[in-house]
Amino acid sequence: MKEIVSSKIKQARILQAMSLQDLADRIGVSKQMISKYEKGDSIPSSKMLIKLAKALEVKMDYFFLSSSVELGEINFRKKNSFSIKKINSLKEKIKIELSNYLEIENILQINNSFENPIKRRKVSATNDIEEIVSDLRIEWEIGFDPIHNIIQLLEDKEIKIIEINEPENNFDGLATIINGKYPVVVLNKTFSVERKRFTLLHELGHLLLELPECDVKFEENICNRFAAEFLFPQNLVIKEFGNKRESISFRELVEVQKKYGISIRAIIYRLKDANIFSENRLTEFYKKLNFNPALKKEIDQERFQSSEVSHRYEQLVYRALSQELISINKAASLLNVNVNEVLKSSIM
């Protein structure tokens, strides 16, 4: 238990992106004492644990719960301004979310396994993606119509979705395998619906595609192409816009955005991929965007009518509560809300 408490104090400090001195100043002890707590050389009293919980913005039971999550290789997309402290804090957030997710599935005896339907398909160039996405849609039996809810689709295929608040938009998303068998995609909750959908599928590409030894730029381009092809397959691009065009009306772009849940920027790239637009027309479009803030604002407007929010974890917690497998207090702890909120939602 001593080892668990000491490691959880350190994890909570990292979660809040605090230094040893920051935490020491908040609770009125020395930096050396915080270090002793984290190393297990000294055990904080109950009174001190209450202070630590308040300073670190966690509940008391957090210090006594062992972590059961091991993150696999992470494909982490972020801006350069995202500091190491913020990165480590984000990783701890993800571990907490996933630990809770696995705990509730274990309580409900859910042990679904994931199988990659395209794991034997190698990708050597972007042109391979069209056929691979087509095969994946057939394997998943989802046809070739627009997909209304990407989150629901991925969760139905045993991929865990975690949403993290990062309002400064320094973090896009990541994909990893936890405990060697559970695929998970983490994305920024603050994104527009179109950007969420594209990010989810970009990260799915990282999870499913077998790429050759390549640099990061090539890998990102492949995963971008995968996401775009999944959202708006090339044969449908041609169906919606025809063959080579010199110009496209704004209304056409808006209607396709509403129908397929893909941003106008990504649609323009799809026009280039399908040889409807030339590389020069793509460059012209972005020049116009850069010199016209009003146009940029109009282009980037959110229009797809879907919330793209994950409810599965919350649903599992309330399922366990209604089956009396967990207490109301435990449900509140897992959902990180107060007991009254849980009581209001437990009407049956």
C-alpha positions as CSV (number, residue, x, y, z in Angstrom):
1,M,0.0,0.0,0.0
2,K,2.9,2.4,0.8
3,E,4.2,1.9,-2.8
4,I,0.8,2.7,-4.3
5,V,0.3,5.8,-2.2
6,S,3.8,7.2,-3.0
7,S,3.4,6.5,-6.8
8,K,-0.1,8.0,-6.9
9,I,1.1,11.2,-5.3
10,K,3.8,11.5,-8.0
11,Q,1.3,10.7,-10.7
12,A,-1.2,13.3,-9.4
13,R,1.5,15.9,-9.3
14,I,2.5,15.2,-12.9
15,L,-1.1,15.2,-13.9
16,Q,-1.4,18.8,-12.6
17,A,1.9,19.7,-14.4
18,M,3.4,20.8,-11.0
19,S,7.0,20.7,-9.9
20,L,8.0,19.4,-6.5
21,Q,8.3,23.0,-5.3
22,D,4.9,24.0,-6.7
23,L,3.2,21.2,-4.6
24,A,5.3,21.9,-1.5
25,D,4.3,25.6,-1.6
26,R,0.6,24.7,-2.0
27,I,0.5,22.5,1.1
28,G,3.1,24.2,3.3
29,V,5.9,21.7,3.5
30,S,9.4,21.5,2.0
31,K,10.3,20.3,-1.4
32,Q,12.4,17.5,0.2
33,M,9.3,16.3,2.1
34,I,7.3,15.9,-1.1
35,S,10.2,14.0,-2.6
36,K,10.2,11.7,0.5
37,Y,6.4,11.1,0.0
38,E,6.9,10.2,-3.7
39,K,9.8,7.8,-3.0
40,G,8.0,6.1,-0.1
41,D,10.6,7.2,2.5
42,S,7.8,8.9,4.4
43,I,4.0,8.3,4.6
44,P,1.7,11.3,4.8
45,S,-0.7,11.4,7.6
46,S,-4.5,11.4,7.0
47,K,-4.6,15.1,7.5
48,M,-1.7,15.6,5.0
49,L,-3.4,13.3,2.5
50,I,-6.5,15.5,2.6
51,K,-4.3,18.6,1.9
52,L,-2.6,16.7,-1.0
53,A,-5.9,15.6,-2.5
54,K,-7.2,19.2,-2.4
55,A,-4.0,20.7,-3.9
56,L,-3.8,18.0,-6.6
57,E,-7.6,18.2,-7.3
58,V,-8.2,14.4,-6.8
59,K,-10.4,12.4,-4.6
60,M,-8.9,10.7,-1.5
61,D,-9.5,7.2,-3.0
62,Y,-7.2,8.1,-5.9
63,F,-4.2,7.6,-3.7
64,F,-5.2,4.0,-2.9
65,L,-6.0,2.7,-6.4
66,S,-3.3,0.9,-8.3
67,S,-2.9,1.6,-12.0
68,S,-3.5,-1.3,-14.3
69,V,-2.6,0.5,-17.6
70,E,0.5,0.1,-19.6
71,L,0.6,2.3,-22.7
72,G,2.1,0.8,-25.8
73,E,3.9,2.8,-28.5
74,I,2.2,6.2,-28.8
75,N,1.6,8.1,-32.0
76,F,1.3,11.5,-30.4
77,R,0.3,14.5,-32.5
78,K,0.9,17.8,-30.9
79,K,2.2,21.3,-31.5
80,N,5.8,22.3,-30.7
81,S,4.5,24.7,-28.0
82,F,3.2,21.7,-26.0
83,S,5.7,21.5,-23.1
84,I,7.1,18.3,-21.6
85,K,5.2,19.0,-18.4
86,K,1.9,19.2,-20.4
87,I,2.8,16.0,-22.3
88,N,3.4,14.1,-19.1
89,S,0.3,15.5,-17.5
90,L,-1.7,14.4,-20.5
91,K,-0.3,10.9,-20.3
92,E,-1.4,10.7,-16.7
93,K,-4.9,11.8,-17.6
94,I,-5.1,9.1,-20.2
95,K,-3.9,6.5,-17.8
96,I,-6.5,7.5,-15.2
97,E,-9.3,7.4,-17.8
98,L,-8.2,4.1,-19.2
99,S,-7.7,2.5,-15.7
100,N,-11.3,3.5,-14.9
101,Y,-12.5,2.2,-18.3
102,L,-10.8,-1.2,-17.7
103,E,-12.0,-1.4,-14.2
104,I,-15.7,-1.0,-15.1
105,E,-15.4,-3.5,-17.9
106,N,-13.8,-5.9,-15.5
107,I,-16.7,-5.4,-13.0
108,L,-19.2,-6.1,-15.8
109,Q,-17.0,-9.1,-17.0
110,I,-16.6,-7.6,-20.4
111,N,-13.6,-9.0,-22.2
112,N,-14.0,-8.1,-25.8
113,S,-11.0,-8.7,-28.0
114,F,-10.1,-6.7,-31.0
115,E,-8.9,-8.1,-34.3
116,N,-7.4,-5.9,-37.0
117,P,-9.2,-6.8,-40.3
118,I,-6.5,-5.4,-42.5
119,K,-3.4,-6.5,-40.5
120,R,-1.9,-8.4,-43.4
121,R,-2.2,-5.5,-45.9
122,K,1.0,-3.6,-46.3
123,V,1.1,0.0,-47.5
124,S,3.9,1.3,-49.6
125,A,2.3,4.3,-51.2
126,T,-0.7,6.6,-50.8
127,N,-2.3,5.0,-53.9
128,D,-2.7,1.8,-51.9
129,I,-5.1,3.4,-49.5
130,E,-8.2,3.5,-51.7
131,E,-8.4,-0.3,-52.1
132,I,-7.5,-0.9,-48.4
133,V,-10.3,1.4,-47.1
134,S,-12.7,-0.3,-49.5
135,D,-11.8,-3.7,-48.1
136,L,-12.1,-2.4,-44.6
137,R,-15.6,-1.1,-45.2
138,I,-16.6,-4.5,-46.6
139,E,-15.0,-6.3,-43.7
140,W,-16.9,-4.1,-41.2
141,E,-20.1,-4.4,-43.3
142,I,-20.8,-0.7,-43.3
143,G,-21.3,-0.2,-47.0
144,F,-20.1,3.0,-48.8
145,D,-22.7,5.5,-47.7
146,P,-21.7,8.5,-45.5
147,I,-21.1,7.5,-41.9
148,H,-23.1,9.4,-39.4
149,N,-21.2,8.7,-36.2
150,I,-17.5,7.7,-36.3
151,I,-17.2,7.3,-32.5
152,Q,-20.1,4.9,-32.3
153,L,-18.7,2.9,-35.2
154,L,-15.2,2.5,-33.6
155,E,-16.6,1.7,-30.2
156,D,-18.9,-1.0,-31.9
157,K,-15.6,-2.4,-33.3
158,E,-14.1,-2.7,-29.8
159,I,-11.9,0.4,-30.0
160,K,-11.9,2.6,-26.9
161,I,-12.4,6.3,-27.4
162,I,-11.2,8.8,-24.8
163,E,-11.8,12.5,-25.1
164,I,-9.5,14.9,-23.3
165,N,-10.1,18.7,-22.8
166,E,-7.2,20.7,-24.3
167,P,-8.7,24.1,-25.0
168,E,-5.4,25.6,-26.2
169,N,-5.5,23.1,-29.1
170,N,-1.9,22.1,-28.6
171,F,-2.9,18.4,-28.8
172,D,-4.6,16.7,-31.7
173,G,-4.9,13.0,-30.9
174,L,-3.0,9.8,-30.3
175,A,-3.4,6.1,-30.8
176,T,-2.0,3.2,-28.8
177,I,-2.5,-0.3,-27.6
178,I,-3.0,-0.7,-23.8
179,N,-1.9,-3.8,-21.9
180,G,-0.9,-5.3,-25.2
181,K,-4.5,-5.9,-26.4
182,Y,-6.9,-3.0,-26.1
183,P,-6.7,-0.4,-29.0
184,V,-7.5,3.1,-27.9
185,V,-7.8,6.5,-29.6
186,V,-7.5,9.7,-27.6
187,L,-8.7,13.0,-29.1
188,N,-9.2,16.6,-28.2
189,K,-12.7,17.1,-27.0
190,T,-12.7,20.8,-28.0
191,F,-12.4,20.2,-31.7
192,S,-15.1,20.9,-34.2
193,V,-17.2,17.9,-35.2
194,E,-15.5,17.6,-38.7
195,R,-12.0,17.8,-37.1
196,K,-13.0,15.2,-34.5
197,R,-14.1,12.8,-37.2
198,F,-11.0,13.3,-39.3
199,T,-8.7,12.9,-36.2
200,L,-10.4,9.7,-35.1
201,L,-9.9,8.1,-38.5
202,H,-6.3,9.5,-38.8
203,E,-5.5,7.8,-35.5
204,L,-7.4,4.6,-36.7
205,G,-4.9,4.6,-39.6
206,H,-2.0,4.5,-37.1
207,L,-3.6,1.6,-35.3
208,L,-4.5,-0.5,-38.4
209,L,-2.1,0.2,-41.2
210,E,1.2,-1.8,-41.6
211,L,3.6,0.9,-42.9
212,P,7.1,0.4,-44.2
213,E,10.1,2.0,-42.5
214,C,9.4,5.6,-43.2
215,D,9.8,9.1,-41.9
216,V,7.1,10.8,-39.8
217,K,5.9,13.1,-42.6
218,F,5.2,10.1,-44.9
219,E,3.4,8.3,-42.1
220,E,1.3,11.3,-41.4
221,N,0.4,11.8,-45.1
222,I,-0.6,8.1,-45.3
223,C,-2.9,8.4,-42.3
224,N,-4.4,11.7,-43.6
225,R,-5.2,9.9,-46.9
226,F,-6.7,7.0,-44.9
227,A,-9.0,9.3,-43.0
228,A,-10.0,11.3,-46.0
229,E,-10.7,8.1,-48.1
230,F,-12.7,6.6,-45.2
231,L,-14.9,9.8,-44.8
232,F,-15.2,10.6,-48.5
233,P,-14.2,7.7,-50.8
234,Q,-12.7,8.7,-54.1
235,N,-15.5,7.1,-56.2
236,L,-18.0,9.3,-54.3
237,V,-15.8,12.4,-54.8
238,I,-16.2,11.8,-58.6
239,K,-19.9,11.1,-58.2
240,E,-20.5,14.4,-56.3
241,F,-18.2,16.7,-58.4
242,G,-17.8,15.0,-61.8
243,N,-14.5,15.0,-63.7
244,K,-11.8,17.7,-64.1
245,R,-13.2,21.1,-63.1
246,E,-11.9,24.7,-63.3
247,S,-14.0,26.0,-60.5
248,I,-16.3,24.7,-57.7
249,S,-19.1,26.7,-56.1
250,F,-19.1,27.4,-52.4
251,R,-22.6,25.9,-52.1
252,E,-21.4,22.6,-53.6
253,L,-18.7,22.4,-50.9
254,V,-21.1,23.2,-48.1
255,E,-23.6,20.5,-49.1
256,V,-20.9,17.9,-49.4
257,Q,-19.5,19.0,-45.9
258,K,-23.0,18.5,-44.4
259,K,-23.5,15.2,-46.1
260,Y,-20.2,13.5,-45.4
261,G,-19.0,15.3,-42.2
262,I,-15.7,16.3,-43.7
263,S,-14.2,19.8,-43.6
264,I,-14.1,22.0,-46.7
265,R,-10.3,22.0,-46.5
266,A,-10.2,18.2,-46.6
267,I,-12.8,18.2,-49.5
268,I,-10.4,20.5,-51.6
269,Y,-7.6,17.9,-51.0
270,R,-10.0,15.1,-52.1
271,L,-10.6,17.1,-55.3
272,K,-6.9,17.1,-55.9
273,D,-6.5,13.4,-55.0
274,A,-9.2,12.6,-57.6
275,N,-7.5,14.8,-60.3
276,I,-10.6,17.0,-60.4
277,F,-8.4,19.9,-59.2
278,S,-4.7,20.4,-60.1
279,E,-2.0,21.0,-57.5
280,N,-1.9,24.7,-58.7
281,R,-5.7,25.1,-57.9
282,L,-5.0,23.7,-54.5
283,T,-2.2,26.2,-53.9
284,E,-4.5,29.0,-55.2
285,F,-7.2,28.0,-52.7
286,Y,-4.8,28.2,-49.7
287,K,-3.4,31.5,-50.9
288,K,-6.9,33.0,-51.0
289,L,-7.6,31.6,-47.5
290,N,-4.4,33.1,-46.0
291,F,-5.2,36.6,-47.3
292,N,-8.9,36.6,-46.6
293,P,-9.8,36.2,-42.9
294,A,-13.5,36.4,-43.6
295,L,-13.3,33.6,-46.2
296,K,-11.2,31.5,-43.8
297,K,-13.8,31.9,-41.0
298,E,-16.6,30.9,-43.4
299,I,-14.7,27.9,-44.8
300,D,-13.8,26.6,-41.3
301,Q,-17.4,26.8,-40.0
302,E,-18.8,23.6,-38.4
303,R,-21.8,22.3,-40.3
304,F,-22.2,18.5,-39.8
305,Q,-25.2,17.6,-37.7
306,S,-23.7,15.0,-35.3
307,S,-22.3,15.5,-31.8
308,E,-19.6,12.9,-32.1
309,V,-19.4,12.3,-28.4
310,S,-18.5,9.0,-26.6
311,H,-21.1,7.8,-24.1
312,R,-20.0,4.2,-23.8
313,Y,-18.0,4.5,-20.6
314,E,-20.7,6.5,-18.8
315,Q,-23.3,4.0,-20.0
316,L,-21.2,1.1,-18.5
317,V,-20.9,2.8,-15.2
318,Y,-24.7,3.3,-14.9
319,R,-25.2,-0.3,-16.0
320,A,-23.0,-1.5,-13.2
321,L,-24.8,0.7,-10.8
322,S,-28.3,-0.5,-11.8
323,Q,-27.1,-4.1,-11.5
324,E,-25.9,-3.2,-8.0
325,L,-22.3,-4.2,-8.9
326,I,-21.0,-0.9,-7.6
327,S,-22.2,1.7,-5.0
328,I,-23.4,5.2,-5.8
329,N,-20.2,6.6,-4.3
330,K,-18.1,4.3,-6.6
331,A,-20.1,5.4,-9.6
332,A,-19.6,9.1,-8.6
333,S,-15.8,8.4,-8.3
334,L,-15.6,6.7,-11.7
335,L,-17.6,9.5,-13.4
336,N,-15.7,12.2,-11.5
337,V,-19.0,13.9,-10.4
338,N,-20.7,14.4,-7.1
339,V,-23.2,11.8,-5.7
340,N,-26.2,14.1,-6.3
341,E,-25.6,14.0,-10.0
342,V,-25.5,10.3,-10.0
343,L,-28.7,10.1,-7.9
344,K,-30.5,12.5,-10.4
345,S,-29.6,10.1,-13.3
346,S,-30.6,6.9,-11.4
347,I,-34.4,7.1,-11.6
348,M,-35.4,3.5,-12.4
